[in-house]
Amino acid sequence: MNAIGLWNIAGREPERPAVVDPDGRTVTYGALAAEADRIGRGLQALGLVPGDTVAMLLPNGADLLAVEFATLQTGLYSVPLNWHLTAAEIAYIVRDSGAKVFVAHERFAATATAAAAEPGVPAPTGVAELGSAGSRRPEPRTTGALMVYTSGTSGRPKGVRRPLTGADPDAVPQVSQWFFGLFGLEPFGGHVHLCCSPLYHTAVMNFAVISLQLGHPVVVMDRWDAHEMLRLVERHRVTHSHMVPTQFRRLLALPAPVRDGYDLSSMRVMIHGAAPCPHEVKRRMLDWWGPVVVEYYAASEGGGTLITAAEWVKRPGSVGRAWPGSRVRVLGADGEDVPVGQPGTVYLQMGDATFEYLGDAEKTRRSRHGRMFTVGDIGYLDEDGYLYLCDRQSDVIITGGVNVYPAEIEGELAGHPAVADVAVFGVPHEEWGEEIKAVVQPVPEVTAGPALTEELLGFLAGRLARFKLPRTVDYADELPRDPNGKLYKRLLRDPYWAGRERAI
């Protein structure tokens, strides 16, 4: 069989299409590999060595993928940054990750420049500035790793960092081939991947990178649009993609003539995860797309479950059984397995894989039970080992497939002089799943009302990304806390969910 891997394919079929950029430009395997080599040489010329970190503030497209492959072949950690974040938030991640190079696109120049003004943040550089012309490969070459940021104990994000393997970057890891095999995606095979979400998400980046490694051209969307997605599936004969339930909702909201006006027969597997999918939405997608809709549950830290369409119809609401080589256990407070059908904390394990939350040893320790870890999700197993999720870690808000951590918002609001106490939580939203609500206890001399709400949201606007801002603010004379100061947030949140199923 023909060797897989970006550089192997580029050497054999340099004109093979690799990336279709959002503007329609096609980048070949030869061109993408050459660009990754140029950037890799440039990073090394700047003094970076294996184990160093590169932060990337780049839009979806071939440039971002070229930087990612450059880090993958030079033993560097890559940190893709969410371009919705404020300059202060970006500065924190760049500084916390220890990034020695900060690569930014001109579209985000103002934010990047403002972030670079913070102490400890390197000046931003453009992709074109990294490296010079030539055909030499970077040296040394050793496999790097993606380091994504997730929540820390204080509400601040923390990097999920894995040890570098020292492997040859021309050799595609067996785990990548195995993972795609779960979805029936083999090397080459006429496959085409559609990347329709931001590449700063772990799963989105992994699906794009593995697709390229296996010889699957990647069609990249910059900003997702339901109608445009259908057009691209038909135009490029897309075989697989990765989506979240909010995108399903928007597809289903298209007029029937639009939905029925495109040939989607090329699609072999539509993979979804990242957020709970309402049963009715899932059923309608299955009615439209057929059995190609496959769901999985996983975490950036490793391990997970999968359920096919046929299995889901028999077990609606399940997120499936553990992947081969992965373990799923549901444990009680005593650390022992709970009985079948009884909820507990969900723990995962993927082989001997390990990780740490960069700079947060306490979060790393608390997440572990032996070699297993938890992200705090609550669920139960049925008699056949199928996992059902009851609730996310109670405070995490999932809006449009994106995790939002209330502690971070509460921490900022608590800094306003008019705020005595504050709680932030998710309430139902028909399209996004949840929206963000804040309940504020004002200091005694301040009057609650629309003027205060406007002042508080304006205060937050320069400190948090827009998607983290509360959509509504309510007021209370006193928040429910126990004598030790523990907030009973559920007493505030549950009335909004009365009579509704909060799937996660």
C-alpha positions in Angstrom: 0.0 0.0 0.0 1.2 3.5 -0.7 2.9 5.2 2.3 0.7 7.7 4.1 1.8 10.9 5.8 2.0 14.5 4.5 5.6 14.3 3.4 5.4 10.8 1.9 2.4 11.7 -0.2 4.0 15.0 -1.2 7.1 13.2 -2.4 5.1 10.7 -4.5 2.1 12.9 -5.6 3.2 16.5 -5.3 0.2 17.7 -7.4 -2.4 15.8 -5.3 -4.9 18.3 -3.9 -4.4 18.7 -0.1 -6.4 21.8 1.0 -9.2 23.8 -0.6 -9.0 27.2 1.1 -12.1 29.2 1.9 -11.5 31.4 -1.1 -11.6 28.3 -3.4 -7.8 28.2 -3.9 -6.4 24.6 -4.0 -3.1 23.9 -2.3 -1.3 20.7 -3.3 0.4 18.2 -1.1 3.8 19.4 -2.5 3.0 23.0 -1.8 1.7 22.4 1.7 4.7 20.2 2.6 7.2 22.8 1.2 5.4 25.6 3.2 5.6 23.4 6.4 9.3 22.9 5.7 9.9 26.6 5.2 8.1 27.6 8.4 9.9 24.8 10.3 13.3 26.1 9.2 12.2 29.6 10.2 11.1 28.5 13.7 14.5 26.8 14.2 16.3 29.8 12.9 14.6 31.8 15.6 16.2 29.4 18.2 13.3 27.1 18.9 14.2 23.6 19.9 12.0 20.5 20.6 9.8 21.1 23.6 9.3 24.8 22.9 5.9 26.3 22.2 4.3 28.3 19.3 1.0 30.2 19.7 -1.1 30.7 16.6 -3.8 33.3 16.1 -4.8 32.4 12.6 -8.1 31.9 10.6 -9.1 28.6 9.1 -7.0 27.8 6.0 -3.9 26.3 4.5 -1.6 28.8 6.4 -2.8 27.6 9.8 -2.4 23.9 8.7 1.1 24.7 7.3 2.2 26.1 10.7 0.6 23.1 12.5 2.6 20.7 10.3 5.7 22.8 10.8 5.5 22.3 14.6 4.6 18.7 14.2 7.8 18.0 12.4 10.1 20.1 14.6 9.1 18.7 18.0 7.2 21.9 19.1 4.0 22.3 21.0 1.4 24.3 19.0 -1.3 26.3 20.8 -4.1 27.4 18.4 -5.8 30.5 19.9 -9.5 31.2 19.8 -9.7 34.4 17.8 -12.9 35.4 19.6 -10.9 36.0 22.7 -10.0 39.5 23.9 -6.4 40.7 23.8 -6.1 40.2 27.6 -7.3 36.6 27.3 -4.9 35.8 24.4 -2.0 37.4 26.3 -2.7 35.2 29.3 -2.6 31.9 27.2 0.5 33.0 25.2 2.3 33.8 28.4 1.0 30.8 30.4 2.0 28.4 27.6 5.5 29.8 27.5 5.2 30.4 23.8 8.5 31.7 22.3 6.8 32.6 19.0 3.4 34.2 18.5 2.1 33.8 14.9 -0.8 36.0 13.9 -2.8 36.9 10.8 -3.4 40.4 9.6 -7.1 40.0 10.2 -6.4 39.9 13.9 -3.6 42.4 13.9 -5.2 44.8 16.4 -5.9 42.1 18.9 -2.5 40.5 18.4 -0.7 43.8 18.8 -2.7 44.6 22.0 -1.9 41.2 23.4 1.8 41.6 22.6 1.8 44.8 24.7 1.3 42.7 27.8 4.4 41.6 29.7 5.9 38.3 28.7 4.2 38.1 25.3 6.4 37.9 22.2 5.8 40.3 19.3 3.4 38.8 16.7 4.9 37.6 13.4 3.2 36.7 10.2 3.3 33.3 8.5 5.1 34.8 5.5 7.9 36.1 7.7 8.9 32.6 9.0 11.7 31.1 7.0 13.1 31.7 3.6 12.9 30.1 0.2 14.5 26.7 -0.4 13.8 23.0 -0.4 15.8 21.9 2.7 14.0 20.0 5.4 14.2 21.3 9.0 16.8 19.6 11.1 16.4 18.0 13.5 13.0 16.5 12.8 11.0 15.0 15.6 7.3 14.8 16.3 5.6 17.7 18.1 2.2 17.9 19.7 -0.9 20.0 19.9 -1.5 21.7 23.3 -5.1 22.9 23.7 -6.3 25.0 26.6 -9.1 24.0 28.9 -10.4 25.3 32.2 -8.2 25.5 35.3 -9.2 25.3 39.0 -9.5 29.1 39.1 -11.6 29.3 35.9 -8.5 30.4 34.0 -7.8 28.0 31.0 -5.0 25.5 31.4 -3.0 23.7 28.7 -3.5 19.9 28.2 0.1 18.9 27.6 1.3 15.4 26.7 4.9 14.2 26.7 6.6 14.3 23.3 7.1 10.8 21.8 10.4 11.4 19.9 8.8 9.6 16.9 9.6 10.2 13.2 7.2 12.8 11.9 7.0 11.0 8.5 5.4 8.0 10.3 1.7 8.5 10.9 0.9 7.4 14.5 -1.0 4.1 14.6 -3.5 5.7 16.9 -4.5 8.2 14.2 -5.2 5.4 11.7 -7.0 3.4 14.5 -9.2 6.5 15.4 -10.3 7.1 11.9 -11.0 3.4 11.5 -13.6 3.7 14.2 -15.6 5.7 11.7 -14.8 3.5 8.7 -12.3 6.0 7.3 -9.4 4.3 5.7 -6.3 5.8 3.9 -7.1 7.4 0.5 -10.3 5.6 -0.6 -11.6 8.6 -2.4 -12.3 10.4 0.9 -12.8 14.2 1.2 -13.1 16.0 4.6 -15.1 19.1 5.1 -13.7 21.3 8.0 -16.6 23.5 8.9 -15.7 24.7 12.4 -12.7 26.7 13.8 -9.4 24.8 13.8 -8.6 26.1 17.3 -10.9 23.3 18.6 -9.1 20.0 19.4 -11.3 17.7 17.5 -11.6 20.0 14.5 -7.8 20.3 14.2 -7.3 16.5 14.8 -9.8 15.6 12.1 -8.2 17.9 9.5 -4.6 16.9 10.3 -5.4 13.1 10.3 -7.4 13.5 7.1 -4.3 15.1 5.4 -2.0 12.4 6.8 -4.3 9.7 5.3 -4.5 11.3 1.9 -7.9 12.9 2.3 -8.2 16.4 0.8 -9.6 18.9 3.3 -12.1 21.5 2.2 -12.0 24.4 4.7 -14.8 26.8 5.6 -13.8 30.1 7.3 -17.2 31.1 8.7 -19.8 28.4 8.7 -23.0 28.8 6.8 -25.6 26.1 6.5 -26.5 26.7 2.8 -22.8 27.0 1.8 -22.0 23.8 3.6 -24.5 21.9 1.5 -23.1 23.5 -1.7 -19.6 22.4 -0.7 -20.6 18.8 0.1 -22.1 18.5 -3.4 -19.3 20.5 -5.2 -16.4 18.5 -3.7 -18.1 15.2 -3.1 -17.4 15.4 0.6 -17.4 12.0 2.4 -16.9 13.0 6.0 -17.2 16.0 8.4 -17.3 16.9 12.1 -20.1 19.0 13.5 -21.9 20.1 16.6 -25.7 20.1 17.3 -26.1 23.8 16.8 -25.0 23.3 13.2 -27.6 20.5 12.9 -30.3 22.9 14.1 -29.3 25.5 11.5 -29.3 22.9 8.7 -32.7 21.8 9.7 -34.0 25.4 9.7 -33.2 25.8 6.0 -36.3 25.8 3.8 -37.2 22.3 2.5 -36.4 23.3 -1.2 -32.9 24.3 -0.1 -32.4 21.1 2.0 -33.6 18.9 -0.8 -31.8 20.8 -3.6 -28.3 19.3 -3.1 -26.9 15.9 -3.8 -25.5 14.7 -0.5 -25.0 11.1 -1.5 -21.2 11.3 -1.2 -21.4 11.6 2.5 -20.3 8.4 4.3 -20.1 9.6 7.9 -21.2 12.8 9.6 -19.5 12.8 13.0 -20.8 14.8 15.8 -19.9 15.5 19.4 -18.7 18.3 21.7 -22.2 19.0 23.1 -25.5 17.1 23.8 -27.7 16.7 20.8 -31.5 16.9 21.6 -33.3 13.7 20.7 -35.6 15.4 18.2 -32.8 17.1 16.4 -30.9 13.8 16.1 -34.0 12.0 14.8 -34.6 14.6 12.2 -31.0 14.5 11.0 -31.2 10.7 10.8 -34.4 11.0 8.7 -32.6 13.4 6.4 -29.1 12.2 6.1 -29.7 8.5 7.0 -27.4 6.2 9.0 -24.2 8.2 8.3 -24.8 10.3 11.4 -22.4 8.9 14.1 -21.9 10.3 17.6 -18.9 10.2 20.0 -18.1 11.4 23.4 -14.5 12.2 24.3 -12.3 14.7 26.0 -9.1 16.5 24.9 -7.4 14.6 27.7 -8.0 11.2 25.9 -10.4 8.3 25.6 -14.0 8.1 24.7 -17.1 6.3 23.4 -18.9 6.0 20.0 -22.4 5.1 18.9 -23.7 4.4 15.4 -27.0 5.6 14.1 -28.5 2.1 14.3 -27.3 1.7 17.9 -28.7 5.1 18.8 -32.2 4.3 17.4 -32.2 1.3 19.8 -30.7 3.3 22.7 -31.8 7.0 22.2 -29.8 9.3 24.4 -26.7 7.0 24.7 -23.3 8.3 23.7 -22.1 4.7 23.1 -19.6 2.2 24.3 -15.9 2.6 24.9 -13.6 2.7 22.0 -11.4 -0.4 21.6 -8.4 0.1 23.8 -10.3 2.7 25.8 -12.0 2.2 29.2 -15.0 3.9 30.7 -16.0 3.5 34.3 -18.7 5.3 36.4 -17.5 5.7 40.0 -19.2 6.8 43.2 -17.8 9.2 45.8 -16.0 6.2 47.4 -14.1 5.6 44.2 -15.9 2.3 43.5 -17.9 1.3 40.5 -21.6 2.2 40.9 -24.3 -0.3 39.9 -25.7 -0.5 36.4 -28.1 2.3 35.8 -27.0 4.4 38.7 -25.3 7.8 38.0 -21.8 8.6 39.1 -18.7 10.4 37.9 -17.5 9.3 34.4 -13.9 8.3 34.2 -12.0 7.5 30.9 -8.7 6.0 30.0 -7.0 5.5 26.6 -4.2 2.9 26.8 -1.2 4.2 28.6 -1.7 7.8 27.4 -0.9 10.4 30.0 -1.1 14.2 30.2 -0.8 17.1 32.6 -2.7 20.4 33.0 0.2 22.8 32.4 0.9 24.8 35.6 -2.0 23.2 37.5 -0.8 20.2 39.4 -3.8 20.3 41.7 -6.3 20.0 38.8 -4.2 17.2 37.3 -4.3 15.4 40.6 -8.0 15.9 41.2 -8.9 14.6 37.7 -7.2 11.3 38.2 -8.2 7.9 39.7 -5.3 5.6 39.1 -4.6 5.8 35.4 -8.1 7.0 34.6 -9.3 10.7 34.5 -12.5 12.6 34.7 -13.6 16.0 33.4 -16.4 16.0 35.9 -19.2 14.6 33.8 -22.0 12.6 35.5 -23.5 9.6 33.8 -24.4 5.9 34.0 -23.8 2.7 32.2 -26.5 0.2 31.1 -26.1 -3.6 31.3 -24.4 -3.7 27.9 -21.8 -1.0 28.7 -23.5 1.9 26.8 -22.9 5.2 28.5 -25.6 7.8 29.1 -24.7 11.3 30.3 -26.9 12.9 32.9 -25.2 16.2 33.6 -22.0 18.0 32.9 -19.9 19.2 35.7 -22.7 21.2 37.1 -21.3 24.7 36.4 -20.0 24.3 32.9 -22.2 26.0 30.2 -22.2 24.5 26.8 -23.5 27.0 24.2 -23.3 26.2 20.5 -20.9 23.3 21.3 -18.4 25.5 23.1 -17.6 25.1 26.8 -17.9 28.3 28.8 -16.7 28.4 32.4 -18.7 30.5 34.8 -15.9 30.9 37.3 -14.0 33.0 34.8 -17.0 35.3 34.3 -17.8 35.4 38.0 -14.3 36.4 38.7 -14.4 39.3 36.4 -17.8 40.5 37.6 -16.7 40.3 41.2 -14.1 42.9 40.4 -16.8 45.5 39.7 -17.4 47.8 42.7 -21.1 47.5 42.5 -21.1 43.7 42.8 -21.3 42.1 46.3 -21.9 38.6 45.0 -22.5 36.9 41.7 -23.5 33.5 40.2 -23.3 32.6 36.5 -25.0 29.6 34.9 -26.7 28.3 31.8 -30.4 28.5 31.0 -32.3 26.9 28.1 -31.9 28.3 24.6 -33.6 26.7 21.6 -30.8 27.1 19.1 -27.6 27.2 21.2 -28.6 24.6 23.8 -27.8 27.0 26.7 -27.3 30.7 27.1 -25.4 32.5 29.8 -27.3 34.2 32.7 -25.8 36.1 35.6 -27.5 36.7 38.9 -25.9 39.6 40.8 -26.2 40.7 44.4 -25.5 44.5 44.3 -23.7 46.2 47.1 -26.2 47.9 49.5 -25.9 51.5 48.1 -26.4 50.4 44.4 -29.8 50.2 42.7 -30.4 47.2 40.6 -31.9 47.7 37.1 -31.3 48.3 33.4 -28.7 51.0 34.0 -26.6 48.7 36.2 -26.9 45.9 33.7 -25.6 48.1 30.9 -22.7 49.2 33.1 -21.8 45.6 34.1 -21.9 44.3 30.5 -19.8 47.2 29.4 -17.3 46.4 32.1 -17.1 42.8 30.9 -16.8 43.6 27.2 -13.2 44.6 27.4 -12.2 41.7 29.6 -14.0 38.7 28.1 -14.7 37.4 24.6 -18.2 38.2 23.3 -19.4 34.6 23.5 -18.7 34.6 27.2 -20.9 37.6 28.0 -24.1 37.0 29.9 -27.2 37.4 27.7 -29.3 38.4 30.7 -28.6 39.7 34.2 -31.0 39.2 37.1 -30.7 40.6 40.6 -31.1 39.2 44.1 -31.0 40.6 47.6 -28.8 37.7 48.6 -27.4 34.6 46.9 -28.1 31.2 48.5 -24.9 30.1 50.3 -24.4 27.7 53.2 -22.6 28.8 56.4 -19.2 27.8 54.9 -19.8 30.0 51.9 -20.7 27.3 49.3 -23.0 28.6 46.7 -26.1 26.5 46.0 -26.1 27.4 42.3 -28.6 24.7 41.5 -31.3 26.6 43.5 -30.9 29.5 41.0 -30.6 27.4 37.9 -33.2 24.6 38.4 -36.3 26.8 38.0 -35.3 27.7 34.4 -35.1 23.9 33.6 -38.3 22.9 35.2 -40.2 20.6 32.9 -37.3 20.4 30.5 -34.6 17.8 30.1 -31.1 19.2 30.6 -29.4 16.3 28.7 -26.0 17.2 30.0 
